[in-house]
Amino acid sequence: MRLYETGFLVSPNLTEEEADAIVQQMAEVVSQKAGKMSRIEKWGKRRMAYPIKRQGEAYYVFFHYESGPDAPLELARRFRQMDTILRHLTLVKETQQNVRKKKKAGGRNRAKDIAAEEATAAAAAAAAGAGAETKKLEEA
């Protein structure tokens, strides 16, 4: 099973109750297809970047779920059948850890280690230099 995120825009002509009913209906599709819903984000009515079907606003909704490949396909099929859904997009979330972040963190730690070694070496050199100056003073 894979992790998915599906975002969709519901027409602003609907009331909040009607929009919530559509969201619940779509959430049931995921459970019917043996999926497990992780989180439902309802952003509410927001202004869109550009008009879609002559609408300037829409209800933004995001589903985060884990399922097989049939749940996102069924959601897309149902979204296409509904006139109240302006747009939809499903993304497959990556479950692997980000390799670049690990390398950057390793680079930072390496830089800290080098700086610490240089500080230790400088402190040792300063202590050795102070010891040499003390010997010169004792000889004089």
C-alpha positions as CSV (number, residue, x, y, z in Angstrom):
1,M,0.0,0.0,0.0
2,R,1.2,3.5,-0.8
3,L,0.7,6.9,0.7
4,Y,-1.4,9.3,-1.4
5,E,-2.5,12.9,-1.2
6,T,-5.6,14.0,-3.2
7,G,-6.5,17.7,-3.4
8,F,-9.7,18.9,-4.9
9,L,-11.7,22.1,-5.3
10,V,-15.4,22.2,-4.7
11,S,-17.6,24.8,-6.3
12,P,-18.4,27.8,-4.1
13,N,-22.0,27.8,-5.2
14,L,-22.7,25.1,-2.7
15,T,-23.5,25.6,1.0
16,E,-21.1,24.5,3.6
17,E,-23.3,21.5,4.4
18,E,-23.5,20.4,0.8
19,A,-19.7,20.7,0.5
20,D,-19.2,18.7,3.7
21,A,-21.6,16.0,2.3
22,I,-19.5,15.7,-0.9
23,V,-16.3,15.5,1.2
24,Q,-17.8,12.7,3.4
25,Q,-19.0,10.9,0.3
26,M,-15.5,11.0,-1.3
27,A,-13.9,9.9,2.0
28,E,-16.1,6.8,2.1
29,V,-14.8,5.9,-1.4
30,V,-11.3,5.5,0.2
31,S,-12.6,3.2,2.9
32,Q,-14.7,1.1,0.5
33,K,-11.5,0.5,-1.5
34,A,-9.7,-0.9,1.6
35,G,-7.8,2.3,2.2
36,K,-7.0,4.0,5.5
37,M,-7.6,7.7,5.8
38,S,-4.8,9.5,7.7
39,R,-6.0,13.1,7.6
40,I,-8.7,15.3,6.0
41,E,-7.7,18.9,5.6
42,K,-10.6,21.3,4.9
43,W,-9.2,24.7,4.1
44,G,-12.6,26.3,3.5
45,K,-13.5,28.8,0.9
46,R,-10.5,30.5,-0.6
47,R,-9.7,32.7,-3.5
48,M,-8.1,30.9,-6.5
49,A,-5.1,32.2,-8.4
50,Y,-7.1,32.2,-11.6
51,P,-10.8,31.7,-12.4
52,I,-11.9,28.1,-13.2
53,K,-15.3,27.7,-14.9
54,R,-15.9,31.4,-14.2
55,Q,-15.5,30.9,-10.5
56,G,-13.0,33.0,-8.5
57,E,-13.3,31.0,-5.3
58,A,-13.6,27.4,-4.2
59,Y,-13.7,25.1,-1.2
60,Y,-10.2,23.5,-0.9
61,V,-10.1,20.0,0.5
62,F,-7.1,17.6,0.9
63,F,-7.1,13.9,1.7
64,H,-4.1,12.1,3.0
65,Y,-4.5,8.3,2.9
66,E,-2.9,5.0,2.4
67,S,-4.3,2.5,-0.1
68,G,-3.8,0.4,-3.1
69,P,-3.9,1.9,-6.6
70,D,-7.6,1.4,-7.1
71,A,-8.7,4.1,-4.6
72,P,-7.2,7.1,-6.3
73,L,-8.5,5.8,-9.7
74,E,-12.0,5.5,-8.3
75,L,-11.8,9.0,-6.7
76,A,-10.7,10.4,-10.1
77,R,-13.5,8.7,-11.9
78,R,-16.1,10.1,-9.4
79,F,-14.5,13.6,-9.5
80,R,-14.9,13.6,-13.3
81,Q,-18.5,12.7,-13.1
82,M,-19.4,15.6,-10.6
83,D,-20.0,19.1,-11.9
84,T,-19.4,20.5,-8.5
85,I,-15.7,19.5,-8.5
86,L,-13.7,22.1,-10.3
87,R,-10.2,20.5,-10.2
88,H,-8.5,17.5,-8.6
89,L,-5.0,16.2,-8.3
90,T,-3.6,13.1,-6.7
91,L,0.0,12.7,-5.7
92,V,2.0,9.7,-4.6
93,K,3.9,10.6,-1.4
94,E,7.4,9.3,-1.1
95,T,8.1,7.1,1.8
96,Q,11.9,7.2,1.4
97,Q,13.9,9.6,3.5
98,N,15.4,12.5,1.7
99,V,19.0,11.8,0.9
100,R,20.0,15.4,0.3
101,K,19.0,16.4,3.8
102,K,21.2,13.7,5.3
103,K,24.2,14.8,3.1
104,K,23.7,18.5,4.1
105,A,23.5,17.5,7.8
106,G,26.6,15.4,7.4
107,G,28.4,18.3,5.8
108,R,27.5,20.6,8.6
109,N,28.7,18.1,11.2
110,R,31.9,17.6,9.3
111,A,32.5,21.4,9.2
112,K,31.8,21.6,13.0
113,D,34.3,18.7,13.6
114,I,37.0,20.4,11.5
115,A,36.4,23.7,13.3
116,A,36.6,22.0,16.7
117,E,39.9,20.2,15.6
118,E,41.3,23.6,14.5
119,A,40.3,25.2,17.8
120,T,41.9,22.4,19.7
121,A,45.1,22.6,17.6
122,A,45.2,26.4,18.1
123,A,44.7,26.0,21.8
124,A,47.5,23.5,22.0
125,A,49.8,25.7,19.9
126,A,49.0,28.7,22.1
127,A,49.8,26.6,25.2
128,A,53.0,25.4,23.7
129,G,53.9,29.0,22.7
130,A,53.2,30.2,26.2
131,G,55.4,27.4,27.6
132,A,58.2,28.5,25.3
133,E,57.9,32.1,26.4
134,T,58.0,31.0,30.0
135,K,61.2,29.1,29.4
136,K,62.8,32.2,27.8
137,L,61.9,34.3,30.8
138,E,63.3,31.8,33.2
139,E,66.6,31.6,31.3
140,A,67.0,35.4,31.3
